[in-house]
Amino acid sequence: MTGGDAGHAPRAPRARIAVLASGGGSNLGALLTHLDALGEARAGEVVLVASDRATAGALARARDRGIATALLRTRVHPEGEELLPLLERHAIDLIVLAGYLRLVPQAVVRRFPGRIVNVHPGPLPAFGGEGMYGARVHDAVLRAGAAQSGATVHFVDEIYDHGALIAHEPVPVLPGDTPESLAARVLEAEHRVLPRVVQALAAGELRLRADGVVQWTSSHPERSEGSGPGAPEPDPSLHSG
């Protein structure tokens, strides 16, 4: 050990993160900004951004940052890449769904148990499931007369919006709200809560147990254990509101 390293434990390798996105990539941008702000304390690095849409703004954001990009194979893009071999080729540790509208293949979910998270623009399970994304979620919240919406981060399994909940930042529904006005405030909450969860997962402060329980390590200041899909208790330290 050199003199400059004396007294310092070696830093653990940073988790290699893949982000999947179908749209403009504002949550990707928020994640990159958060990791940049953490500097040497960041526990992960975004090394791959993949999309099912060739024109997705998330791909352009990644290219501007020098991050590897890929177009995923779909019926529209048969020339695209298969997801699992792509992830393995880039030695990915964690997967973040940031506005990704497709169901993650079962083979990928099984290959990355407890290492895939998604951000959803509404409360779960009440306003989730197949076909519930974007404006559809906000319209459903308003039609239901709900007092609150919010941004929810959860682990991903083989069913849309079904995995164990990790964190939820509530967003009040205001008089006169439209799907557009509510969406804008929920998106701000997404930008706060998703990066914090990703950092915690990459740092080993958060894990999904085999029994479906979300568990925080003893090093986390707020809690040591959460709950599974049946009765989730999002981590309070991840709330900004």
Residue, then its C-alpha position, 0 to 999 in steps of 0.5 A: m500500500t502506498g503512503g497516499d492510500a494508508g488508512h483508507a479502505p479500498r473503494a468497492p467497485r461501482a455498480r454498473i447501471a443500465v437505464l431503459a427508457s421509451g421517451g425523452g429521458s427526463n428521469l435519466g437526466a435526473l439520475l445522472t445529475h444526482l450521481d454527478a452531485l454525489g461525486e466520489a460517493r456515488a455507488g453506481e455509474v450509468v453505463l448503458v441506455a437502451s430504448d424500444r424507440a429509435t427516436a427516444g430522447a433518452l438515447a440522445r441524452a446518453r450520447d451527449r454524455g458519452i454513454a453507450t446506447a442501444l435500440l432494442r428489438t421489437r416488431v417495429h425494429p427487428e434490427g434491434e438487440e435482444l435485451l438479455p444478451l445486451l445486458e450481459r455484454h455490458a456486465i450490468d449489475l442494476i437495471v432502472l426503468a425510467g419511463y419504459l413502457r414495455l414488459v421486461p422479459q421473464a428471462v431478464v427478471r429471473r436473471f436480475p432478481g431484486r436488481i430491477v426498479n421502476v418509477h411509476p407516476g401514481p400510487l400503486p397498486a390502485f393506479g397501475g397495471e397493463g396500459m396504465y402509464g403517462a396521462r392515463v394514470h393522471d386521468a384515472v387519479l382525477r376521475a377517481g377523486a383521489a386526494q393524492s397521487g405521487a411517484t412510486v418506485h418499486f422492484v420489477d417482477e413479471i407483472y406490470d407495476h406489481g413488484a414490492l414497493i420501495a418508496h412513494e412521494p405523495v403529491p396532493v391533487l389540487p382543485g382544478d387539476t388537469p392530467e397535465s398539471l398533475a403530471a408536471r408535479v408528479l414528474e418533479a417527485e419522480h426526479r427526486v425519489l428515483p435517483r435516491v432509491v438507485q443510489a441506495l440499491a447500488a450502495g447495498e443499503l437496500r435489497l429484496r429478500a427471497d420472501g418478497v420483503v424489502q429490507w434496508t441494511s442497518s447502515h441506513p439511518e431511517r429503517s432496517e426493514g420494509s414490507g413486501p407487496g402485500a403491505p409496503e412501507p416506503d422508506p421515509s428518508l426518501h420522501s422530500g415532501 
